[in-house]
Amino acid sequence: MHYILAGLITLSDIARVERERWSYTPVGHVMRLLEQVSTATPEQPLQGVLQMMGTQDINQVPVVQDGRLVGLLSRESIIRYLQVR
């Protein structure tokens, strides 16, 4: 099953909302829109994605194909994979 990606919300995005407003603040008001999110494609080399994560100081990158979410890469999982190889 594939999902259409609308955006991404991170802990730093949540931290910008006052804690007492968490229970009634919609995710859509806090999340970054897809246009503001760095993404990868299934064909991109892991080394390039890891470099992008380091440059932009992000820990996760959605993997998108034809506008649909097909996976999620984390910096930790890429580093672990490269160490094992």
LINMO-V846429 format. One record per helix or strand of 3 or more residues. SS is the DSSP state (~ for helix, > for strand). FROM is the first residue (numbers start at 1). LEN is the number of residues. Records with the same first field share a line. If there is no record, write none. Layout:
SS = FROM-LEN / FROM-LEN
This chain:
~ = 11-5 / 19-3 / 27-4 / 34-3 / 46-11 / 75-10
> = 60-6 / 68-7
